[in-house]
């Protein structure tokens, strides 16, 4: 499942299979053979089962902020997830567990948790998408990721033909990944998050955010302050959707930060010796996470770097590839991504991998 409400629909809205680009934040993507809207978990299962009964491939799409759909579109049924709402399913003196429908817009949920004094999601403010997409990507930003608060995911298992719940420990959460990300087997129907009752944020782990909040790393701040500051930082990088700002017509960060074995990291340092120390963070075991944005910039791809047909690197953030003209093709965006990937590899010997899911296109 991909993730945002690029263009909201309801069950009563007419849908046109020739307009898939309307449902992606890149404003790209060809036609679907069939487009269906599901406004509840039951309808999601029904629409997927009906497509399977027609022996059609199925793409479950909650809008499109983390997906690149090729110009040939999708040769089957696209199910638009538009289920909404959340409810408390467990609570005690210190925590509250909320069950969130897959189609609930993510930032609406974060805003509600902050307003209710529930801590754990505040640093994920402003991320475009739906709640159901967050476990797929193990969404994270500014020192938080959803794996820390998810307790379970309700899914439709297309292989078994049944609805069930997968505990967080079995979701295979990793950096920007999970068992769901590259598998068509499971369709996310709802997600359970256990949050802390507190007027203050979780400890601020991200140095940039700590500086903006004027606290030490590890300090806590009022939830509303954390949310407002994250929104401001994201907007400054073009990472908050704005119909009037072409820099936000993207999938956010297009490439993940490479995670390198120690030997590969030392080779990178040698090749980058004339540029200074590559920004990096130690990972579990003997691995090092490296800044993809730094690699892209130092390989010669600055903010605003143009590609064909008006696609470009965002003028605000090196990691965002944009359909800046609003009239480009997916092929043009893929060509720019390929140019960047190959340029970084030629300069540093590091291969960048795309963060969004690629549908009917390859880099």
N, C-alpha and C positions, 0 to 999 in steps of 0.2 A: 504494500500500500504506500502510495506517495501522499503528499500531505497538505496542501493549503487550499483555501477557498479563493482561488484566483477569480472565479466568478460564481457566487452562491446560486444554488438552485433549490427548489422545493419539489416535492413529488408532483405538484400540479404544473410545473413549468414544462413547456415544450422543449425537447432537446434535439439538436441537429447533429448527426454524426459527422458532418463535414466541418465542424468547428471545434475540434479538440484543443486548438491553441487558446481558446477562451478559458480553458481550465488549467492552464499552466502559467506560472509567474514569469516564465521566459517568453510567453506569448508565441510559442512555437509548437509545432506538431501537426501532422496530417490528420486525415479523417479516420474515424472508427467505422467498422461495419455496422455496429449497433451501439447506442448510448442509452443506459438505463440509470435512473435515480433511485436510491434507497434511503429512506428516512428513519429506519429502525434496524436493530440487529436482525430481527426476523426477516425484514425485507432484503437485507444484505445477503443472508443465507439463501433466500428464495431466488434472488436474481442470479447468484452464482450457480445454483443448482439448475436453473432453467437454461443458462448458457451451456453448462456441461451436458445437459440433456440434448442440446442441439449440436453437440460435439464441436463447440466453438472455443477457441482460446479466450481467457478472461483476464482483463486488467482491472484491478480494484484501485480506484483513484479518488483520493479525498481532496483533489483540487490541483496539485501540481507544483509545489515549491521545491521538491527534491527529485524531480524527474526531468529527463530530456527525452521527448518523443520525436522519433524521426519523421521526416517529411512524408514518408509513405503511410504514416499513421499506425493504426493497430488493426490487424485482420480478424477481429472478433468483437466480443462484447466488452465495453468499458462500463463498469459499475461505479457511478459517482456516489460516494458515501456522504450522506447528509444527515446522519443521526445526531441528535443533540442532547445535552444535559449531563448532570452528574448528581450523585446522592451519597450521603454518608452511609456506609455499611458496617462500620465498627468504630468504636471510640472508647477511650478511657481518660483518665485525668491528664495524661501527657501527650496523647496522640489521637489522630483522627484518620480513618481510612475512607477515601472517597473512590467510588466507582464511576468512571467517566466514559461516556459513549464515544465510540471511535471517531465520529464526525464532529465532536465538540471543538470549536476553534481554540487552538492552544492558548493564545494570549488572553482570551476571555477567561479561560480556566485559571491562568496564573493571576490575573487581576482579582478574581474572586477569592483565591486562597490568601492573597495579601490582605484583602479587605476583611476576611474572616479571622485573621491572626493565625494562619497556618503556615509554618515555615518549611522550606525545602525546595520550592520551585522559583523563588523570587529572582534568582540570577538568570533564569531562562526566559525572562520577559522579552517581548518583542519578536520572538522567533515565529515566523509565519508557519502555519501548519495546523494539523488536527492532532488531537490527543492520541488517536489510534496509530499515527505514524511514529510517535516518539519512541516506543520500544523497538521498532524496526531498525531505526538509525542509532539507537541509544543516544538520543539527542543530548548535547552538552554545550555549555558555554560559560565563560567567566567562572570556572572552577566548580560548577555543578554539572551533573548528568543524571538522567532519569533513572538509571540503574540503581541509584542510591535510595530511591523512594518507592519504586515499583515493587509490589508484593506478588502480583500475578496478572496474567493477561488472558482474557476470555477469547477463544478463537473458534472459528469453524475449520475443522480439519477436512480438507477436500479429498484426501486419500481415504480416510475412514468414513467420511460422510456424516460426521457427528460434531456436536458442539461440546467443547470442554475448556478446562482452565489449565494453563501452564504456569507453574510457580516460577518466581523470579530466578531461582537457582538453576532452573532448567532452560532459561531463555538464551543462554550462551552470550551474555552481554560482553562486549569488548569495545575497544575504541571505535566509535561510529559504526558499530555492527552488532548483529545478533543472529540467532538461528532463522529469523524471519526475513532478513534483508535480501538474500538471493534465492529464496525458495518461494514457489507458488503454492506450497502445500497448505499454509495457514493463512486465514483471513482474520485480521484483528477485529473483534466486535466491541470490546470494552477493555479498560485498563484500570487496575486498582493501585492507588498511591497512598502510602502511609506517611503522613505529615506530622510535624511537631506543633503542639499548641504553644506558640510563642509570639510576642510582638516584635522579636528581633530575628534577623537573618541567621542562617547557618554561618559558621566562621568564614570570613572572606578569604579565599585562597588565591585569587588571581591578582597579581601585582598591579596591573593597570587599573583594575576596579578599586583596589585598596587605595591607590593614590588619588583617584577621583573622589573617593569618599573621605579622604583625609584620615584614614585609620591604618594601623599596622596590619600586615598580613596575619590572619587568624582572629582579627577583631570582629565584632558583631555591630550591626547598625539596625535602626528601625526598618521593618520590612518595606514600608513605603519609600524610604530613602534608597534602599538597594534597588528597588524596581525602577524608580525614576532615573537613577544614575545609569543603570544598564540600558534603559531605553534611549537615553541621551547618547551614550557611547555607540550603541548600535546604529542610531540614526546618522551619526557623524561618519559612519563607514558605509552608508547606503544599505544597511542590513535590516531596515524596517520598511515594509511595503509602502510605496507612495505612487499612486497612479500618475502623478505629475513629474516624477523623477525617474528618467530612464536608467539611472545607475541602480535602481532597485528592481529592474526587469531582469532578474537573474534567478539562480537557485541558491543564492548565498555563496558560501565557500564552495568552489567547484572542485578543488583538490583537497585531499586529507593531508595532514602533516605526516611525512614519512616517519616510520618507526624502524630504526636501523640497528642491526647488530653492532657490537662494539668495533669490530674490524672495519665494517663499512663506514661507520662514523669517523674513524681515524683517517680513512682514505679521503672522505669528504673534507676533513679539516686540512689535509695536505693540498687538495685541489683548490681550496678556498683561502689558502694562506695569505694571498695578496689582498684579501677583502676583509680580513678580520675574523673573529670567532663566530661561527654560525650560531644563531640563537637556538638553544636546545634545552630539553628537560629530561632528566633520568626517568626511565620507566621500570616496570617490574623486571627483575632479573638483570641481565647485562645488556639492556637495550636502551636506546636514546631516541627520543622524539625530536624531530628537527622542524623548524618553521618553513612550511611550504611557501609562504608569502615572501620570506627572505630569499629563498632559492630562486623564485620566479623573478623577483626584482633584480637580483645580482646576475642573473643570466641574460639580462637585457630587456626584460618585459616590464616596463614601468606602468604606473597607473595611466589609464587612457590609451594604452597601446592598441592600435586599430587592427581589426581583422577584415575579412571580406564582407561585403553587403551591409556594412554598418554595425557589425558586431564588434565589441571592444572589451578590453579590461576596464572595469569600473574606474572612474576618476577618483574614487574615494577609497578603494580597497583592492589590493593586487590579486586577492583570491577570487574575486567575483567576476565572472564573464557575463557580459550583458548583451541583450538584443537592443542595443542603444538606439538604432534607427526605428525599431518597432516593425520593420518590414523584411527582416532577414529570414533566412531559412535555417533549419536545424543543421543542415550540411555545412553552412558557413560557421556556425558556432562550434561544431565538431572540428572543423579545420583549424580554427583558432586554438582550441584545446590541444589538438595534436601538435601544432607548432610550438606551443609552450612546453608541453611534455617532452618533446624531442630536444628542444633547446636546453632545458634544464639537464636532461640526461647527458647531452654532449658536453656541457660545461662542467658538471659536477659528478657525473656517473650515478646519479640518483634518479629512480623512476617514480614519477608522480602518478597517483591513482585517483580517478574521479570519485567524488563523494556522492553525487546523485545517481539514481538508478537510470540506466540507459535502456530505452525501449525502441527496438527496431532501428538502432544505430550503434556504431562502435567507434572508438577512438583509435 
